[in-house]
Amino acid sequence: MSRTRITVTTLTAFLSLAALTGCSSDSGDEPGKPLTKQFEQGEITQALPGPGEVLPGWEPYKGKRVTSEGQYCTESKKEASPKGWVRGGSAWFMYNGSTDNMMDVDICLFDTSENAKSAYTEWKGTEQSKEQAPKKTVGEETVFVVNPGLSENSVDGFTRSGTVNIRVKIQGTGGDTTGVQDMLTATLKRLQQVQDGKRATATAGDEAAKAAKK
């Protein structure tokens, strides 16, 4: 067999394997497959990313947290939990060992998708002039708010899928929404994996690598 034929055969086999791998890894994150499970607290904690599962340079800050008060899942000025809030969790991260730049990942579970949608709308705020649509929607609806409030160098990303709202806040982005997109996507996929009875293995690094190949 000639070298050319061997090379073509090998390349064909590699592409076939890559296609199969891609199909299997993306099977759980279709927009038409929303989060509907009433997750237990431990399942939310598992879905929250940990060490090595976030963006390069970021490391956990004081570990994962249980959100015992639902007002953290709504507009900051609110003192009451949003309607239908059930439970939630968060994970904080610092960049290169410094708290000068922080990242916050929040998961908020609601009793119905209607209540989740209402809370999502309120959570993202009213600064429509600062909103940016993502290149690819995560879940059923996604929006970025660049430099919310008095911020000058941060991005808040919000995603809703079924009964779950996700927020990722990153300081020190320079207006770049790329990292927020990767974190939202990975967190949603981790929740979908848990909903399917699997271990949460999706990472922001995986999402960044896939996006770079497109």
Disulfide bonds with the S-S distance in Angstrom:
Cys73-Cys108 2.04
